């Protein structure tokens, strides 16, 4: 495998990824199918995590400390 072939494959992959991202944001059918359902799933996940942390707090169990953010 030559470096030229690898560079072309990387360029095509980057272009395809960019095209996919733009298509999802612009095309309402893709947005309805993927982005909206993903957003709903994330909201549900965060709601359930909040309920879990509340339950831990009521039982007197401290949740694990948050990892420090890297600057």
Jmol script that loads the backbone (N, CA, C; Angstrom):
load data "model"
ATOM      1  N   UNK A   1       0.850  -1.161   0.000  1.00  0.00           N
ATOM      2  CA  UNK A   1       0.000   0.000   0.000  1.00  0.00           C
ATOM      3  C   UNK A   1       0.906   1.237   0.000  1.00  0.00           C
ATOM      4  N   UNK A   2       0.697   2.076  -0.972  1.00  0.00           N
ATOM      5  CA  UNK A   2       1.555   3.259  -1.102  1.00  0.00           C
ATOM      6  C   UNK A   2       0.999   4.414  -0.273  1.00  0.00           C
ATOM      7  N   UNK A   3       1.849   5.371   0.002  1.00  0.00           N
ATOM      8  CA  UNK A   3       1.414   6.533   0.774  1.00  0.00           C
ATOM      9  C   UNK A   3       0.420   7.372  -0.029  1.00  0.00           C
ATOM     10  N   UNK A   4       0.561   7.396  -1.345  1.00  0.00           N
ATOM     11  CA  UNK A   4      -0.380   8.148  -2.174  1.00  0.00           C
ATOM     12  C   UNK A   4      -1.780   7.539  -2.080  1.00  0.00           C
ATOM     13  N   UNK A   5      -1.854   6.220  -2.113  1.00  0.00           N
ATOM     14  CA  UNK A   5      -3.143   5.537  -2.009  1.00  0.00           C
ATOM     15  C   UNK A   5      -3.774   5.800  -0.645  1.00  0.00           C
ATOM     16  N   UNK A   6      -2.975   5.785   0.382  1.00  0.00           N
ATOM     17  CA  UNK A   6      -3.471   6.058   1.729  1.00  0.00           C
ATOM     18  C   UNK A   6      -3.971   7.499   1.853  1.00  0.00           C
ATOM     19  N   UNK A   7      -3.259   8.441   1.246  1.00  0.00           N
ATOM     20  CA  UNK A   7      -3.680   9.845   1.289  1.00  0.00           C
ATOM     21  C   UNK A   7      -4.989  10.049   0.543  1.00  0.00           C
ATOM     22  N   UNK A   8      -5.154   9.404  -0.599  1.00  0.00           N
ATOM     23  CA  UNK A   8      -6.391   9.524  -1.372  1.00  0.00           C
ATOM     24  C   UNK A   8      -7.546   8.898  -0.596  1.00  0.00           C
ATOM     25  N   UNK A   9      -7.324   7.729  -0.013  1.00  0.00           N
ATOM     26  CA  UNK A   9      -8.370   7.056   0.764  1.00  0.00           C
ATOM     27  C   UNK A   9      -8.786   7.912   1.960  1.00  0.00           C
ATOM     28  N   UNK A  10      -7.833   8.553   2.606  1.00  0.00           N
ATOM     29  CA  UNK A  10      -8.142   9.426   3.740  1.00  0.00           C
ATOM     30  C   UNK A  10      -8.949  10.633   3.278  1.00  0.00           C
ATOM     31  N   UNK A  11      -8.583  11.205   2.151  1.00  0.00           N
ATOM     32  CA  UNK A  11      -9.327  12.347   1.617  1.00  0.00           C
ATOM     33  C   UNK A  11     -10.750  11.972   1.252  1.00  0.00           C
ATOM     34  N   UNK A  12     -10.934  10.825   0.626  1.00  0.00           N
ATOM     35  CA  UNK A  12     -12.277  10.373   0.264  1.00  0.00           C
ATOM     36  C   UNK A  12     -13.103  10.108   1.524  1.00  0.00           C
ATOM     37  N   UNK A  13     -12.500   9.499   2.528  1.00  0.00           N
ATOM     38  CA  UNK A  13     -13.207   9.229   3.784  1.00  0.00           C
ATOM     39  C   UNK A  13     -13.606  10.534   4.479  1.00  0.00           C
ATOM     40  N   UNK A  14     -12.721  11.514   4.489  1.00  0.00           N
ATOM     41  CA  UNK A  14     -13.035  12.807   5.109  1.00  0.00           C
ATOM     42  C   UNK A  14     -14.172  13.493   4.365  1.00  0.00           C
ATOM     43  N   UNK A  15     -14.138  13.458   3.054  1.00  0.00           N
ATOM     44  CA  UNK A  15     -15.203  14.060   2.263  1.00  0.00           C
ATOM     45  C   UNK A  15     -16.531  13.349   2.503  1.00  0.00           C
ATOM     46  N   UNK A  16     -16.506  12.025   2.558  1.00  0.00           N
ATOM     47  CA  UNK A  16     -17.729  11.259   2.794  1.00  0.00           C
ATOM     48  C   UNK A  16     -18.299  11.570   4.172  1.00  0.00           C
ATOM     49  N   UNK A  17     -17.439  11.691   5.172  1.00  0.00           N
ATOM     50  CA  UNK A  17     -17.906  12.034   6.512  1.00  0.00           C
ATOM     51  C   UNK A  17     -18.519  13.415   6.560  1.00  0.00           C
ATOM     52  N   UNK A  18     -17.895  14.362   5.883  1.00  0.00           N
ATOM     53  CA  UNK A  18     -18.433  15.720   5.831  1.00  0.00           C
ATOM     54  C   UNK A  18     -19.772  15.744   5.105  1.00  0.00           C
ATOM     55  N   UNK A  19     -19.867  15.023   3.998  1.00  0.00           N
ATOM     56  CA  UNK A  19     -21.118  14.953   3.251  1.00  0.00           C
ATOM     57  C   UNK A  19     -22.222  14.351   4.111  1.00  0.00           C
ATOM     58  N   UNK A  20     -21.919  13.293   4.850  1.00  0.00           N
ATOM     59  CA  UNK A  20     -22.895  12.645   5.713  1.00  0.00           C
ATOM     60  C   UNK A  20     -23.372  13.606   6.804  1.00  0.00           C
ATOM     61  N   UNK A  21     -22.441  14.335   7.416  1.00  0.00           N
ATOM     62  CA  UNK A  21     -22.806  15.282   8.473  1.00  0.00           C
ATOM     63  C   UNK A  21     -23.718  16.380   7.932  1.00  0.00           C
ATOM     64  N   UNK A  22     -23.405  16.912   6.775  1.00  0.00           N
ATOM     65  CA  UNK A  22     -24.233  17.962   6.175  1.00  0.00           C
ATOM     66  C   UNK A  22     -25.592  17.399   5.772  1.00  0.00           C
ATOM     67  N   UNK A  23     -25.622  16.195   5.228  1.00  0.00           N
ATOM     68  CA  UNK A  23     -26.889  15.592   4.809  1.00  0.00           C
ATOM     69  C   UNK A  23     -27.815  15.385   5.998  1.00  0.00           C
ATOM     70  N   UNK A  24     -27.271  14.961   7.123  1.00  0.00           N
ATOM     71  CA  UNK A  24     -28.104  14.746   8.300  1.00  0.00           C
ATOM     72  C   UNK A  24     -28.663  16.075   8.814  1.00  0.00           C
ATOM     73  N   UNK A  25     -27.863  17.125   8.794  1.00  0.00           N
ATOM     74  CA  UNK A  25     -28.322  18.414   9.296  1.00  0.00           C
ATOM     75  C   UNK A  25     -29.332  19.085   8.368  1.00  0.00           C
ATOM     76  N   UNK A  26     -29.185  18.867   7.079  1.00  0.00           N
ATOM     77  CA  UNK A  26     -30.023  19.564   6.108  1.00  0.00           C
ATOM     78  C   UNK A  26     -31.274  18.776   5.747  1.00  0.00           C
ATOM     79  N   UNK A  27     -31.144  17.488   5.545  1.00  0.00           N
ATOM     80  CA  UNK A  27     -32.261  16.656   5.090  1.00  0.00           C
ATOM     81  C   UNK A  27     -33.161  16.296   6.268  1.00  0.00           C
ATOM     82  N   UNK A  28     -34.399  16.713   6.219  1.00  0.00           N
ATOM     83  CA  UNK A  28     -35.315  16.492   7.345  1.00  0.00           C
ATOM     84  C   UNK A  28     -35.614  15.010   7.555  1.00  0.00           C
ATOM     85  N   UNK A  29     -35.617  14.222   6.484  1.00  0.00           N
ATOM     86  CA  UNK A  29     -35.864  12.784   6.640  1.00  0.00           C
ATOM     87  C   UNK A  29     -34.758  12.141   7.465  1.00  0.00           C
ATOM     88  N   UNK A  30     -33.504  12.468   7.169  1.00  0.00           N
ATOM     89  CA  UNK A  30     -32.387  11.944   7.962  1.00  0.00           C
ATOM     90  C   UNK A  30     -32.449  12.479   9.387  1.00  0.00           C
ATOM     91  N   UNK A  31     -32.757  13.753   9.515  1.00  0.00           N
ATOM     92  CA  UNK A  31     -32.812  14.353  10.842  1.00  0.00           C
ATOM     93  C   UNK A  31     -33.882  13.674  11.684  1.00  0.00           C
ATOM     94  N   UNK A  32     -35.060  13.447  11.099  1.00  0.00           N
ATOM     95  CA  UNK A  32     -36.136  12.786  11.833  1.00  0.00           C
ATOM     96  C   UNK A  32     -35.751  11.364  12.216  1.00  0.00           C
ATOM     97  N   UNK A  33     -35.085  10.682  11.293  1.00  0.00           N
ATOM     98  CA  UNK A  33     -34.759   9.278  11.517  1.00  0.00           C
ATOM     99  C   UNK A  33     -33.626   9.094  12.515  1.00  0.00           C
ATOM    100  N   UNK A  34     -32.590   9.917  12.463  1.00  0.00           N
ATOM    101  CA  UNK A  34     -31.405   9.685  13.269  1.00  0.00           C
ATOM    102  C   UNK A  34     -31.248  10.680  14.415  1.00  0.00           C
ATOM    103  N   UNK A  35     -31.186  11.939  14.111  1.00  0.00           N
ATOM    104  CA  UNK A  35     -30.845  12.950  15.115  1.00  0.00           C
ATOM    105  C   UNK A  35     -31.941  13.087  16.164  1.00  0.00           C
ATOM    106  N   UNK A  36     -33.192  13.166  15.742  1.00  0.00           N
ATOM    107  CA  UNK A  36     -34.277  13.334  16.703  1.00  0.00           C
ATOM    108  C   UNK A  36     -34.400  12.129  17.630  1.00  0.00           C
ATOM    109  N   UNK A  37     -34.281  10.919  17.074  1.00  0.00           N
ATOM    110  CA  UNK A  37     -34.372   9.729  17.927  1.00  0.00           C
ATOM    111  C   UNK A  37     -33.174   9.640  18.862  1.00  0.00           C
ATOM    112  N   UNK A  38     -32.010  10.028  18.381  1.00  0.00           N
ATOM    113  CA  UNK A  38     -30.828  10.026  19.238  1.00  0.00           C
ATOM    114  C   UNK A  38     -30.970  11.046  20.367  1.00  0.00           C
ATOM    115  N   UNK A  39     -31.506  12.212  20.056  1.00  0.00           N
ATOM    116  CA  UNK A  39     -31.725  13.232  21.082  1.00  0.00           C
ATOM    117  C   UNK A  39     -32.704  12.736  22.138  1.00  0.00           C
ATOM    118  N   UNK A  40     -33.758  12.071  21.716  1.00  0.00           N
ATOM    119  CA  UNK A  40     -34.736  11.536  22.671  1.00  0.00           C
ATOM    120  C   UNK A  40     -34.095  10.472  23.558  1.00  0.00           C
ATOM    121  N   UNK A  41     -33.273   9.611  22.969  1.00  0.00           N
ATOM    122  CA  UNK A  41     -32.600   8.581  23.752  1.00  0.00           C
ATOM    123  C   UNK A  41     -31.632   9.193  24.760  1.00  0.00           C
ATOM    124  N   UNK A  42     -30.926  10.237  24.361  1.00  0.00           N
ATOM    125  CA  UNK A  42     -30.003  10.895  25.284  1.00  0.00           C
ATOM    126  C   UNK A  42     -30.753  11.572  26.423  1.00  0.00           C
ATOM    127  N   UNK A  43     -31.869  12.236  26.112  1.00  0.00           N
ATOM    128  CA  UNK A  43     -32.672  12.854  27.169  1.00  0.00           C
ATOM    129  C   UNK A  43     -33.151  11.805  28.168  1.00  0.00           C
ATOM    130  N   UNK A  44     -33.603  10.658  27.657  1.00  0.00           N
ATOM    131  CA  UNK A  44     -34.063   9.580  28.527  1.00  0.00           C
ATOM    132  C   UNK A  44     -32.919   9.042  29.381  1.00  0.00           C
ATOM    133  N   UNK A  45     -31.749   8.901  28.798  1.00  0.00           N
ATOM    134  CA  UNK A  45     -30.586   8.417  29.539  1.00  0.00           C
ATOM    135  C   UNK A  45     -30.219   9.372  30.668  1.00  0.00           C
ATOM    136  N   UNK A  46     -30.194  10.666  30.390  1.00  0.00           N
ATOM    137  CA  UNK A  46     -29.846  11.644  31.416  1.00  0.00           C
ATOM    138  C   UNK A  46     -30.915  11.713  32.506  1.00  0.00           C
ATOM    139  N   UNK A  47     -32.188  11.570  32.118  1.00  0.00           N
ATOM    140  CA  UNK A  47     -33.261  11.563  33.107  1.00  0.00           C
ATOM    141  C   UNK A  47     -33.110  10.362  34.041  1.00  0.00           C
ATOM    142  N   UNK A  48     -32.835   9.191  33.467  1.00  0.00           N
ATOM    143  CA  UNK A  48     -32.664   7.991  34.292  1.00  0.00           C
ATOM    144  C   UNK A  48     -31.432   8.093  35.176  1.00  0.00           C
ATOM    145  N   UNK A  49     -30.380   8.691  34.679  1.00  0.00           N
ATOM    146  CA  UNK A  49     -29.173   8.851  35.500  1.00  0.00           C
ATOM    147  C   UNK A  49     -29.453   9.785  36.671  1.00  0.00           C
ATOM    148  N   UNK A  50     -30.211  10.835  36.433  1.00  0.00           N
ATOM    149  CA  UNK A  50     -30.575  11.754  37.492  1.00  0.00           C
ATOM    150  C   UNK A  50     -31.404  11.033  38.560  1.00  0.00           C
ATOM    151  N   UNK A  51     -32.351  10.203  38.136  1.00  0.00           N
ATOM    152  CA  UNK A  51     -33.146   9.420  39.083  1.00  0.00           C
ATOM    153  C   UNK A  51     -32.253   8.472  39.882  1.00  0.00           C
ATOM    154  N   UNK A  52     -31.298   7.858  39.218  1.00  0.00           N
ATOM    155  CA  UNK A  52     -30.365   6.951  39.884  1.00  0.00           C
ATOM    156  C   UNK A  52     -29.539   7.685  40.939  1.00  0.00           C
ATOM    157  N   UNK A  53     -29.027   8.849  40.589  1.00  0.00           N
ATOM    158  CA  UNK A  53     -28.233   9.620  41.541  1.00  0.00           C
ATOM    159  C   UNK A  53     -29.088  10.093  42.717  1.00  0.00           C
ATOM    160  N   UNK A  54     -30.349  10.458  42.461  1.00  0.00           N
ATOM    161  CA  UNK A  54     -31.253  10.830  43.551  1.00  0.00           C
ATOM    162  C   UNK A  54     -31.482   9.645  44.488  1.00  0.00           C
ATOM    163  N   UNK A  55     -31.670   8.467  43.919  1.00  0.00           N
ATOM    164  CA  UNK A  55     -31.858   7.262  44.717  1.00  0.00           C
ATOM    165  C   UNK A  55     -30.628   6.977  45.569  1.00  0.00           C
ATOM    166  N   UNK A  56     -29.445   7.113  44.984  1.00  0.00           N
ATOM    167  CA  UNK A  56     -28.221   6.919  45.758  1.00  0.00           C
ATOM    168  C   UNK A  56     -28.136   7.920  46.900  1.00  0.00           C
ATOM    169  N   UNK A  57     -28.519   9.171  46.632  1.00  0.00           N
ATOM    170  CA  UNK A  57     -28.485  10.198  47.669  1.00  0.00           C
ATOM    171  C   UNK A  57     -29.444   9.895  48.810  1.00  0.00           C
ATOM    172  N   UNK A  58     -30.633   9.383  48.492  1.00  0.00           N
ATOM    173  CA  UNK A  58     -31.605   9.041  49.525  1.00  0.00           C
ATOM    174  C   UNK A  58     -31.137   7.868  50.382  1.00  0.00           C
ATOM    175  N   UNK A  59     -30.344   6.978  49.797  1.00  0.00           N
ATOM    176  CA  UNK A  59     -29.817   5.835  50.548  1.00  0.00           C
ATOM    177  C   UNK A  59     -28.525   6.172  51.281  1.00  0.00           C
ATOM    178  N   UNK A  60     -28.036   7.380  51.091  1.00  0.00           N
ATOM    179  CA  UNK A  60     -26.820   7.794  51.766  1.00  0.00           C
ATOM    180  C   UNK A  60     -25.546   7.286  51.107  1.00  0.00           C
ATOM    181  N   UNK A  61     -25.649   6.891  49.855  1.00  0.00           N
ATOM    182  CA  UNK A  61     -24.480   6.409  49.118  1.00  0.00           C
ATOM    183  C   UNK A  61     -23.984   7.535  48.226  1.00  0.00           C
ATOM    184  N   UNK A  62     -22.747   7.901  48.418  1.00  0.00           N
ATOM    185  CA  UNK A  62     -22.171   8.979  47.608  1.00  0.00           C
ATOM    186  C   UNK A  62     -21.798   8.438  46.229  1.00  0.00           C
ATOM    187  N   UNK A  63     -22.194   9.130  45.175  1.00  0.00           N
ATOM    188  CA  UNK A  63     -21.756   8.697  43.845  1.00  0.00           C
ATOM    189  C   UNK A  63     -20.260   8.855  43.675  1.00  0.00           C
ATOM    190  N   UNK A  64     -19.728   8.165  42.705  1.00  0.00           N
ATOM    191  CA  UNK A  64     -18.288   8.270  42.432  1.00  0.00           C
ATOM    192  C   UNK A  64     -17.936   9.706  42.084  1.00  0.00           C
ATOM    193  N   UNK A  65     -16.762  10.170  42.518  1.00  0.00           N
ATOM    194  CA  UNK A  65     -16.379  11.547  42.179  1.00  0.00           C
ATOM    195  C   UNK A  65     -16.170  11.691  40.681  1.00  0.00           C
ATOM    196  N   UNK A  66     -16.434  12.887  40.202  1.00  0.00           N
ATOM    197  CA  UNK A  66     -16.238  13.174  38.776  1.00  0.00           C
ATOM    198  C   UNK A  66     -14.756  13.195  38.470  1.00  0.00           C
ATOM    199  N   UNK A  67     -14.436  12.759  37.265  1.00  0.00           N
ATOM    200  CA  UNK A  67     -13.040  12.827  36.834  1.00  0.00           C
ATOM    201  C   UNK A  67     -12.686  14.279  36.564  1.00  0.00           C
ATOM    202  N   UNK A  68     -11.466  14.674  36.889  1.00  0.00           N
ATOM    203  CA  UNK A  68     -11.064  16.066  36.627  1.00  0.00           C
ATOM    204  C   UNK A  68     -11.032  16.330  35.127  1.00  0.00           C
ATOM    205  N   UNK A  69     -11.446  17.524  34.778  1.00  0.00           N
ATOM    206  CA  UNK A  69     -11.408  17.906  33.364  1.00  0.00           C
ATOM    207  C   UNK A  69      -9.983  18.305  33.003  1.00  0.00           C
ATOM    208  N   UNK A  70      -9.630  17.991  31.784  1.00  0.00           N
ATOM    209  CA  UNK A  70      -8.287  18.325  31.310  1.00  0.00           C
ATOM    210  C   UNK A  70      -8.347  19.621  30.541  1.00  0.00           C
ATOM    211  N   UNK A  71      -7.449  20.505  30.841  1.00  0.00           N
ATOM    212  CA  UNK A  71      -7.432  21.805  30.181  1.00  0.00           C
ATOM    213  C   UNK A  71      -6.647  21.758  28.903  1.00  0.00           C
TER     214      UNK A  71
END
end "model"
wireframe off; spacefill off
backbone 0.3
color backbone group
